[in-house]
Amino acid sequence: MEEAKLAAGTRLNVLSEQTTSYKLKSELLGVKIEIVCSTEHGEGWVENPSGGGAGLDLTTNNFTGCTVIKPSGCTVTEPVVAASKTELVERGGVLLDLFTPDGTSVFVQIELKTCGLLNGTYNVEGYTNGKINNSTGTLSFSKEGDGLKFGGNEAEFKGESLVLSDAGGVLHISNP
């Protein structure tokens, strides 16, 4: 089957749905933090820019079904909403979708509750990379090459989502 290239200057609406749970791990005040969200749903658009260059994207991801694994007894306010802009980058021959916050330095704010001294709202800042796998239509996130911080501390973000056109079908992403 022949693949169609998105015309320059044209936006295509996209959706994402997780294929694995998403995990955020970090540390606050010397206490290990691990949050697992069982559901991710994203909506946005992708554009092949006029005049060439790397593909651009704007997306909002909603994470729900979130449980604080560490420390036990803590909860988070849901949904956890992340607004990101993305750009295709190639590193070491691997095509990545580089996610950065949209408009500010903060991806998302996570509110910890029923967590004693850790109660409060913490920023997730920096950047993360989704590794593109065209054979499965997925973006996979891992710590490799990331620069995320949670409450000012190094953070690890893992998970995988299927990326689809809202018209149906898996997106196949390539460098121009």
Protein Blocks (a to p, Z undefined) as FASTA:
>chain_A
ZZddddehiacddddddfbdcdddddeehiacddddfbdcddddddddehiajddddddd
ddehiacfbaghiacddddddddddddddeehiacdddddehiabfbdcddehkljmgcc
dddehjddddddfknopacddfehpacdeehiacddedddddddfkgpadddddZZ
